[in-house]
Amino acid sequence: MAKYKHYDYSQSMLIPVFFEEQLMPGTLEFAIHTLVETRMDMSIFDDNYQNDETGRRAYDPKILLKVVLFSYSRGLISSRKIERACRENVTFMALSGNQRPDHSTIAAFVSSMKAEILPLFRDILLVCEQENLLGGTFFALDGVKLPGNASKRWSGTLSDISKKKEKIEQKLTQVLEEQITADQGHSTDLPDASKREKQIEKLQKQAERIEKWLEQNDPKIGANGRELQSNVTDNESAKMMTSHGTIQGYNAQALVDKEHQVIMHAQAFGRGQDNQNLAPMVDGAKENMKRIGESEDYFEDKILTADTNYHNQSTLEKCHDEKLDAYIPDRKFRTRDKRFATQSRYQPKKSKRFVLDDFTYDEAKDCYICPNDKNLTLKVKRLTQDRNIYRRYMADAEDCSRCSMKSRCIRRKNAKRRTLDVPIGAAENNFSKAMLEKVDSDKGREIYPQRMAIVEPVFANIRSQKRMDRFTLRGKIKVNIQWMLYCMVHNIEKITNYATA
């Protein structure tokens, strides 16, 4: 007969735990503990408390910050999971001094750090500078789009949201009629009364919520003057396209130093496009360096790389004004690169679209003749786009509608005629054209590819290792706090791995 070791659940065991011994030098928890205690100015929280004479003693912000930073490093973003860790995990007990803040205290602490988060971020950045972790010569800017605590289902223009409210009210009316029918005993196929009441209550709350939201919010207008989609749950978030599909969330940006991939500045934006994000990110990084004792010209003549999404005239003008040695290519820069000359053979064949060279210019009539022998007459003598000057010629809509070559000439669905913009010159300060020449140079082809090795590992660390795959708070201010806390954890990890002291 088999014999097994005896076990007894009624026995007890006393395990001595010394908290200081749980925070071993060289570990991330020790770095967080040391930095919060000795290198970060926590007095900035004092004004938030009014209990010096009366009231209950509060949890020390040092304890709460240590717990939150270490939780984020372990991929724990839920305040309830953080509360549980403080009760069950020895390392959390050591960091908190065996204090056990509840989830509401932790959540309120994170959400309230509106004025404190940037000074704390700069305290860590100062340590990075003092430990010589900043190269200060080469920087890369990029962003990652993360889902927010909001549903795509509640997105749309104000007109779309009003229609959604009408549909909910129609459904509510239908359910109420069904309930009346059931009460009169005319139908036995309907759900029971309790389920109907819950459904009615839910629909009423949804309709009231949308009605209240519509009264308090105006349309969101984009840079092109068109109305953007709003969101009932979190109107500061935006619907964005990603490689994994469409999300409702925020665009989290990071400006990274090349030397040890330290984040110089971090900020979350409620817009999917990156072409307006460079200016505030550069200004924020400059202010951060100024606050830690660096000069105003810290970024002058330094290399800055960013991907094609940042390429536009205002962004390049900002780089010029800041005297940045920027390398920001346009969307077609790969087609001009000899290394990608054979990539077309791997792409599906498409019918070649007619270009300017396929049209014949009639100098006497000042018009262009298309491949189907139809005229395009001059409509605009001087048109400025992207700092280039054009003359615009347009075909007759009736000619284009009957043309057998229309598919090779007009690609846009709603276009009724072919338009031909003929370049006749360039405006002054054409930063886009100068950037194309710069990126296409041998030096540009050597510098720009380094961008990916600088900034992409930062997002990989935060998303994969720290498991930051979504924001749990609502509103740009709170989301920005959460994003900067994660970036602080990333920088503290760099201090842990590379600092000499």
C-alpha positions in Angstrom: 0.0 0.0 0.0 1.4 3.5 -0.9 2.6 5.7 2.0 2.4 9.5 1.9 3.7 12.2 4.1 1.2 13.4 6.7 -0.2 17.0 6.5 -2.2 18.9 9.0 -4.0 22.2 8.3 -4.7 22.9 11.9 -1.0 23.7 12.7 0.4 27.2 12.7 3.8 28.7 11.8 5.3 32.1 12.7 7.5 33.5 9.9 9.6 36.5 10.9 9.7 39.1 8.1 12.1 42.1 8.2 10.8 44.7 5.7 14.2 46.3 5.0 15.6 42.9 4.1 12.9 42.5 1.4 14.2 45.7 -0.3 17.5 44.4 -1.7 20.0 46.8 -3.3 20.0 46.4 -7.1 16.3 45.6 -7.4 13.6 47.9 -8.8 11.7 48.0 -5.5 14.9 49.2 -3.7 15.4 51.9 -6.3 11.7 53.1 -6.0 12.0 53.1 -2.2 15.3 55.0 -2.2 14.3 57.6 -4.9 11.0 58.4 -3.2 12.6 58.7 0.2 15.7 60.7 -0.8 15.6 62.2 -4.3 11.9 63.2 -4.8 10.3 66.3 -3.3 7.2 64.9 -1.7 6.4 68.1 0.1 4.4 69.1 -3.0 1.5 67.0 -1.6 1.3 68.7 1.8 -1.1 71.4 0.6 -3.6 68.7 -0.4 -4.3 67.8 3.2 -6.1 69.9 5.8 -5.7 67.6 8.8 -2.9 69.3 10.7 -5.3 70.2 13.6 -8.3 68.1 13.2 -9.2 65.0 11.1 -7.9 61.5 10.7 -4.2 60.9 9.9 -3.8 60.3 6.1 -1.7 57.7 4.3 1.8 59.2 3.6 2.0 60.1 -0.1 5.4 58.4 -0.1 3.8 55.1 0.7 1.1 55.5 -1.9 3.5 56.6 -4.6 5.9 53.6 -3.9 3.0 51.2 -4.0 1.6 52.6 -7.3 5.0 52.7 -9.1 5.9 49.2 -8.1 2.4 48.0 -9.0 2.7 49.5 -12.5 6.1 47.8 -12.8 4.4 44.5 -12.1 1.6 45.1 -14.6 -1.0 45.8 -11.8 -3.0 48.8 -12.9 -6.3 48.0 -11.1 -6.6 49.7 -7.7 -8.4 46.6 -6.4 -5.5 44.4 -7.4 -3.0 46.8 -5.8 -5.0 46.8 -2.6 -4.9 43.0 -2.7 -1.2 42.9 -3.3 -0.6 45.1 -0.2 -2.3 42.5 1.9 -0.8 39.4 0.3 2.6 40.2 -1.3 5.6 40.5 1.0 7.4 43.1 -1.2 4.3 45.3 -1.3 4.1 45.0 2.5 7.7 46.0 2.8 7.2 49.1 0.5 4.1 50.1 2.3 5.4 49.5 5.8 2.7 46.9 6.2 0.0 49.7 5.7 -2.9 48.6 3.6 -4.6 51.4 1.7 -7.9 50.4 0.2 -8.6 50.7 -3.5 -10.6 53.9 -3.3 -7.6 55.6 -1.5 -5.2 54.4 -4.2 -7.5 55.4 -7.1 -8.1 58.8 -5.6 -4.4 59.4 -5.1 -3.6 58.6 -8.7 -6.4 60.7 -10.1 -5.5 63.7 -8.0 -1.9 64.1 -9.1 -2.7 66.8 -11.7 -0.2 69.4 -10.4 2.3 66.9 -8.8 3.0 64.4 -11.7 5.2 66.7 -13.8 7.5 67.8 -10.8 7.9 64.1 -9.8 8.7 63.2 -13.4 11.4 65.9 -13.5 12.8 64.7 -10.2 13.5 61.3 -11.8 14.8 62.9 -14.9 17.3 65.0 -12.8 18.6 61.7 -11.3 19.1 60.4 -14.8 21.1 63.5 -15.7 23.2 63.3 -12.6 23.9 59.7 -13.2 25.1 60.5 -16.8 22.3 58.5 -18.4 21.4 61.2 -21.0 23.5 61.5 -24.1 21.9 64.8 -25.1 22.8 64.5 -28.8 20.2 62.2 -30.5 16.5 62.0 -29.7 13.5 60.1 -31.2 9.8 60.9 -31.0 6.9 58.5 -31.4 3.6 57.5 -30.0 1.5 54.5 -29.1 -2.3 54.4 -29.4 -3.9 52.7 -26.4 -7.6 52.0 -25.7 -9.2 54.2 -23.1 -12.0 53.5 -20.6 -14.6 54.3 -23.1 -16.7 52.4 -25.7 -16.7 52.9 -29.4 -20.4 52.2 -29.4 -21.0 55.6 -27.8 -19.0 57.6 -30.4 -20.3 59.7 -33.3 -21.1 63.2 -34.4 -23.7 65.0 -32.4 -26.2 64.1 -35.1 -25.3 60.4 -34.8 -25.6 60.5 -31.0 -29.0 62.2 -31.3 -30.2 59.4 -33.6 -28.9 56.9 -31.1 -31.0 58.6 -28.4 -34.0 58.4 -30.7 -33.5 54.7 -31.3 -33.2 54.1 -27.5 -36.5 56.0 -26.9 -38.2 54.0 -29.7 -37.0 50.8 -28.1 -38.2 52.0 -24.7 -41.6 52.8 -26.1 -41.8 49.3 -27.7 -40.8 47.6 -24.4 -43.4 49.6 -22.5 -46.1 48.6 -25.0 -45.1 45.0 -24.6 -45.3 45.3 -20.8 -48.8 46.8 -21.1 -49.8 43.9 -23.4 -48.4 41.4 -20.9 -50.2 43.0 -18.0 -53.5 42.7 -19.8 -52.8 39.0 -20.3 -52.8 39.1 -24.1 -49.3 37.5 -24.5 -47.4 34.8 -22.8 -44.2 34.8 -25.0 -42.6 37.9 -23.3 -39.9 37.8 -20.7 -40.9 37.8 -17.0 -41.8 41.1 -15.3 -38.5 41.5 -13.4 -36.4 41.3 -16.6 -38.7 43.8 -18.4 -38.4 46.3 -15.5 -34.6 46.0 -15.6 -34.6 46.6 -19.4 -36.9 49.6 -19.1 -34.8 51.1 -16.3 -31.6 50.6 -18.3 -33.1 52.2 -21.5 -34.4 55.1 -19.5 -31.0 55.8 -17.9 -29.3 55.6 -21.3 -31.7 58.0 -22.9 -31.4 60.5 -19.9 -27.6 60.2 -20.0 -27.4 61.0 -23.7 -29.9 63.9 -23.4 -27.9 65.4 -20.5 -24.6 64.9 -22.5 -26.1 66.6 -25.6 -27.1 69.6 -23.5 -23.6 70.1 -22.0 -21.4 69.4 -25.1 -20.7 71.2 -28.4 -19.4 69.6 -31.6 -15.7 68.8 -31.8 -14.2 70.5 -34.8 -11.0 69.3 -36.3 -8.1 71.2 -37.9 -9.8 71.0 -41.3 -13.0 72.5 -40.0 -15.0 69.3 -40.1 -16.8 67.9 -37.2 -15.0 65.0 -35.4 -16.6 62.2 -33.6 -17.4 62.8 -30.0 -17.8 60.2 -27.2 -20.5 60.1 -24.5 -18.3 58.1 -22.1 -15.1 60.1 -22.4 -15.3 63.0 -24.8 -11.6 63.8 -24.6 -10.7 60.5 -26.1 -10.8 59.8 -29.8 -11.5 57.0 -32.3 -8.2 56.0 -33.8 -7.0 53.5 -36.4 -4.3 51.1 -35.3 -2.7 48.0 -36.7 -5.1 46.0 -34.6 -8.2 47.8 -35.7 -10.1 50.8 -34.6 -10.0 51.8 -30.9 -11.5 54.5 -28.7 -8.6 55.9 -26.7 -5.5 58.1 -26.5 -2.3 58.7 -28.4 0.5 58.4 -25.8 3.7 60.2 -26.9 7.3 59.8 -25.7 10.4 61.8 -26.6 13.4 59.4 -26.0 17.1 60.0 -25.6 19.3 57.6 -27.5 22.0 56.9 -24.9 20.0 54.7 -22.5 16.5 55.2 -23.9 15.5 57.6 -21.1 12.1 59.3 -21.7 12.7 63.1 -21.7 9.0 64.0 -21.9 5.7 62.1 -22.0 2.2 63.3 -22.7 -1.1 61.7 -23.8 -3.2 63.3 -26.6 -6.8 62.8 -27.5 -6.2 62.7 -31.2 -5.0 60.0 -33.5 -2.9 62.0 -35.9 0.7 62.8 -34.9 1.2 65.9 -37.1 0.3 68.3 -34.3 2.1 66.5 -31.5 5.8 67.4 -32.1 5.5 71.1 -31.0 4.0 70.4 -27.5 6.4 67.5 -27.0 9.5 69.5 -27.8 8.3 72.4 -25.7 7.6 70.1 -22.8 11.1 68.5 -23.1 12.7 71.9 -23.2 10.8 73.0 -20.0 11.8 69.8 -18.3 15.5 70.3 -19.0 15.3 73.9 -18.0 13.7 73.0 -14.6 16.5 70.5 -13.8 19.2 73.1 -14.5 20.0 72.8 -18.2 20.3 75.8 -20.5 17.6 77.1 -22.9 19.6 75.9 -25.9 19.9 72.3 -24.7 18.2 70.9 -27.9 19.9 73.3 -30.4 21.7 71.5 -33.2 20.7 68.1 -31.7 19.4 65.3 -33.9 15.7 64.6 -33.7 14.0 61.8 -35.7 10.3 61.1 -36.1 8.3 59.0 -38.5 6.3 60.1 -41.5 3.1 60.8 -39.5 4.8 63.9 -38.1 5.8 65.4 -41.5 3.9 68.6 -42.2 4.8 72.2 -42.8 4.1 73.5 -39.3 6.1 70.7 -37.6 9.1 71.3 -39.8 8.8 75.0 -39.2 8.9 74.3 -35.5 12.1 72.2 -35.9 13.6 75.1 -37.9 12.7 77.6 -35.3 14.1 75.5 -32.5 17.3 74.9 -34.5 16.8 71.1 -34.3 18.7 68.9 -36.8 15.5 67.0 -37.6 15.0 64.0 -39.9 11.3 63.5 -40.6 10.5 61.9 -43.9 7.4 62.1 -46.0 5.2 59.2 -46.8 6.9 58.5 -50.2 10.5 58.5 -49.0 10.8 54.7 -49.4 9.8 54.9 -53.0 12.8 57.1 -53.7 15.2 54.7 -51.8 17.2 52.5 -54.1 17.1 49.7 -51.5 13.4 49.4 -52.0 13.5 49.5 -55.8 12.3 45.9 -56.1 9.5 46.0 -53.6 6.8 46.6 -56.2 7.2 43.0 -57.5 5.7 41.8 -54.2 2.6 44.0 -54.5 -0.5 43.3 -56.6 -0.5 44.8 -60.0 -2.6 47.9 -60.5 -3.5 49.8 -63.6 -1.1 52.7 -64.0 -2.8 56.0 -63.3 -2.3 58.9 -65.7 0.2 61.5 -64.5 1.1 64.9 -65.7 3.5 63.6 -68.4 0.6 61.8 -70.0 -1.2 65.1 -70.7 -0.2 67.3 -73.7 0.1 71.0 -73.2 -1.4 73.3 -75.8 0.5 76.6 -75.4 -1.8 78.6 -77.8 -5.0 77.7 -75.9 -3.3 77.4 -72.5 -4.9 74.1 -71.8 -3.9 70.4 -71.4 -5.2 67.6 -73.6 -5.9 64.3 -71.8 -5.1 60.8 -73.3 -8.7 60.7 -74.6 -8.3 64.0 -76.5 -10.4 66.1 -74.1 -9.4 69.5 -72.9 -8.6 70.5 -69.3 -9.0 74.3 -69.1 -7.3 76.7 -66.7 -9.3 77.4 -63.5 -6.9 78.8 -61.0 -3.8 80.8 -62.0 -2.0 80.6 -58.7 -2.6 78.0 -56.0 -0.3 77.5 -53.0 -0.2 74.0 -51.3 2.5 72.8 -49.0 4.6 75.8 -49.9 4.5 75.0 -53.6 2.8 77.1 -56.2 0.5 75.5 -58.9 -1.7 76.3 -61.8 -4.9 74.2 -61.7 -6.5 72.8 -64.9 -9.9 71.0 -64.8 -11.7 68.8 -67.2 -15.4 69.0 -68.1 -17.5 66.7 -65.8 -19.6 65.4 -68.8 -16.5 64.4 -70.7 -15.1 62.5 -67.7 -18.4 60.7 -66.9 -18.5 59.1 -70.4 -14.8 58.4 -70.7 -13.7 54.8 -71.1 -10.4 55.6 -69.3 -12.0 57.0 -66.2 -10.7 54.3 -63.9 -7.1 55.2 -64.8 -7.7 58.9 -64.4 -10.0 59.4 -61.5 -9.5 57.3 -58.3 -11.7 59.1 -55.7 -15.2 57.8 -55.5 -17.0 61.1 -55.4 -14.8 62.9 -57.9 -16.7 64.0 -61.1 -13.8 65.3 -63.1 -10.1 65.1 -63.4 -8.1 68.0 -61.9 -4.5 68.7 -62.9 -2.2 70.7 -60.6 0.8 71.9 -62.5 3.8 73.1 -60.4 5.2 76.5 -61.4 7.4 77.3 -58.5 8.0 77.1 -54.8 7.2 79.5 -52.0 9.8 80.8 -49.6 10.7 78.7 -46.6 9.6 75.4 -48.2 10.6 73.3 -45.3 9.0 70.2 -46.7 11.1 70.2 -49.8 14.3 70.9 -47.9 13.5 68.0 -45.6 13.0 65.6 -48.5 16.4 66.5 -49.8 17.9 66.1 -46.3 16.3 62.7 -45.7 17.2 61.4 -49.1 20.9 62.2 -48.6 23.4 59.5 -47.6 23.6 61.0 -44.1 19.8 61.1 -43.8 19.5 57.4 -45.0 22.0 56.5 -42.3 20.5 58.5 -39.4 16.8 58.0 -39.8 16.7 54.2 -39.5 18.2 54.5 -36.0 14.8 55.9 -34.8 13.2 52.5 -34.5 16.0 51.1 -32.3 15.7 54.1 -29.9 12.0 54.6 -29.3 10.3 51.3 -30.2 11.9 49.3 -27.3 10.5 51.9 -24.9 6.9 51.1 -26.0 7.7 47.4 -26.1 8.9 47.5 -22.4 5.8 49.5 -21.3 3.3 47.5 -23.2 4.7 43.9 -23.1 6.8 43.8 -19.9 4.8 46.2 -17.8 1.5 45.1 -19.4 0.2 48.6 -20.0 -2.3 47.7 -22.7 -5.0 50.2 -21.9 -5.9 53.3 -19.8 -8.3 52.7 -16.9 -9.0 56.4 -16.2 -11.2 58.8 -18.1 -10.3 62.4 -19.2 -7.1 63.6 -20.7 -5.7 64.9 -17.3 -6.1 61.6 -15.5 -4.9 59.6 -18.5 -1.9 61.8 -18.8 -1.1 61.1 -15.1 -1.3 57.3 -15.7 0.9 57.5 -18.8 3.6 59.6 -17.0 3.6 57.3 -14.0 4.4 54.4 -16.4 7.1 56.5 -18.1 8.6 57.2 -14.6 8.7 53.5 -13.9 10.6 53.0 -17.2 13.1 55.7 -16.2 13.6 54.3 -12.7 14.3 51.0 -14.3 17.1 52.6 -16.3 18.5 54.1 -13.1 18.4 50.6 -11.5 20.2 49.0 -14.5 22.8 51.7 -15.4 23.4 54.1 -12.6 26.8 53.8 -10.9 25.9 55.1 -7.5 
